[in-house]
Amino acid sequence: MLGLMQDWPLLVHKIIDHAAQNHGDREVVTRSVEGPIHRTNYREIAVRARKVAEALDRLGLKEGDRIATLAWNTWRHLETWYGITGMGGVYHTLNPRLFPDQLIYIANHAEDKVIFFDITFASLVEQIAPKLPKVELYIAMTDAAHLAEMTKKSGANIPNLVAYEEFIAGSSGTYEWKQLDEKAACGLCYTSGTTGNPKGVLYSHRSNMLHAMMCAQTDAQAVCSRDSILPVVPMFHANAWGLAFSAPMVGAKLVMPGPKLDGASVCELLTTERVTMTAAVPTVWLTALQYMDQNNISLPHLNRVMIGGSACPRSMIETFEKKYNVQVIHAWGMTEMSPLGTIGTLKHHVAELPHDKQMDYKVKQGHPVFGVEMKITDDDNNELPRDGKAFGRLKVRGPAIVKGYFRGEGTDAFDDDGWFDTGDVATIDSESYMTITDRSKDVIKSGGEWISSIEIENIAVGHPAVAEAAVIGVRHPKWDERPLLIVVKKPGAAVTREDILEYLKGKIAKWWMPDDVQFVADIPHTATGKIQKTTLREQFHAYRLPTAAE
Ligand code: AMP
C-alpha cells in the first residue's frame, strides 16, 4: 500500500523559488569580478535565473545537457546554477586552478555545450577553446561594456562569445521550470584526481536537495534566516560545501567573495557585511589568521567558521576559539559525498567535558550527519572495531553519495553492497567520532606498522615558528619507509631541526618521530587547497635520510 501524501519532486530550483517567495528581500552581496560591491536579493535572483533558463532553452539546449561554469562565487554564478537546473540542464563546475590540459580533458569528457566564465579567466578560455569542439557558446559573466574592455586585454579570439547581460536581456523572466524527475542529473563536478584522470561525480536534484537539508541541521552548518553567510570555499570546489543551496533554503543572507580570497578582502567582508558564518579550507585561514594578527583585526559578528577539505590543526581551532571567540566546525567530506560526511560538533556529554578534553574531540573529523552511513574495514573488507584505535579503509553510503562515476569510470571504488571506498584511512570511536589518519596512498608504512602523516603535521604546525608542515614517507633500508617532516617557517622566524624535533617529543609515539626535518620556501597545493604529496615525493625523490645508513 502506498502512502497518501503529495508527490512533490525534490528539484533544486524549488529552493530559489522558496527563497524568493518567503525571503525575497534577503540580500545577496558580491565583491564583483569587475570590482565594486554588488547587491541584489533572492527575489531578483529567481527572476534572472528564469531568464538564464529561457535563454538556454531558446538556444536549443535539452534536458541532461552539460553546461559549464568557470567562475568565482558571485550572484551571477548563483543565477546560472539555478537557471541551468530549472531548464533540465546539468551545471558543470570547472576548477580554474587546474592546468589547461586538465580542463580540456574534463570539458571534453563532460561534452559541455556552453561555458559561462568570469572575465578574469578570459585568457585561459582563449587558450582552451580551440580544443573544445563540442562547445557552441561562450558566455562572459559580465555586461557588454566590460566584455568590450576584456577583449582589448585578452579573449579577443574566443569564438561565439556573448556577454551574460546581453544573453539574458531578451528573456521575460516568467519561464516555467521544466517538470523533471527528482532523480534527473542536475550537477557535475570532477574530483581533483591526484592520480589518474579526474572522474566525474553526477549529482541528482534529489541528492542535492537532501544534502542541503542535511547541511542545514543544527549539528551541521546550523544555518538560519538570521545568518549572514560568506562561502569562501568556491562553488567549483565540491558545490561550495552545499551553501549555495542551504543558505537560500533557510533565507540566510549570502556574501559572495568573488575573485578576492586573500586575508584582507575576506576580513573586510566579514566586518562590513556582518558575517555570522563562513567556510573555507585550512590554507585560506592560515593566511587570513596571519593577516588578522598583524592588523589587530577583531571579529565581533562572526559566530562560527566551518573548516574542512584538509585536517584542521588544533592550533587553528584554538586561535579561532580563544583569540576571536569564534566556534570552529571541523568537517570532513568529499566531492563524491556532495560533499558533507561528518561534522565535529560536540555531542551532549562531550559538551560537558573540560575545555581541553573537548578540544581532543574538535580535532577529530566528527560524527556522521543523518544520511551518511560509515564503517572502516581491513583490505579484505572485514569490518574493524569502533574503538578509536583500529584504523582501516573508510567506506560510506547514503542518498547523497556517489554510486558510480560519470561514464562508468573508477568502478574499483564501489563494492557489491553499495559501499563507496573513500580512499581515506580512519578510526571511528565508540561515540562515532571519526578521525582521518591519512589518504590511503599517503600513509607511511614503517616496519609493517602505519604512521599517520596528518597527525604529525597537525602537531608540528602548533610550533609558533611553523607556518605549514607536511610529512611524507621516504625509503629506508631497514624500516621500508620513515617519516620526513617538511616545514615552511613563518616569515622572520628562526627555528632549527632540533627545536622542532624537541617540540614533537612526548606529543607523538617515539617510533613516529620524523627521521629528519627539511625547511622549504613553500609547500605545493592541489587545485582544492590540499598539500600535494605526489609533488613533494617527486621533489624529495633523491633525498636520503640521515638514518638510512644505519
Ligand atoms: P575533495 O573531494 O576535493 O573535497 O577531497 C576530499 C578529500 O579531502 C577527502 O577524501 C579527504 O582525504 C580530504 N579531507 C576533506 N576534509 C578533511 C578533513 N576535515 N580532514 C582531513 N582530510 C579531509
Residues whose N, C-alpha, C, O or C-beta is under 5 A from the ligand:
A	BS01	AMP	S192 A238 I307 G308 G309 S310 A311 C312 A331 W332 G333 M334 T335 E336 Q365 T422 D424 I436 R439 T528
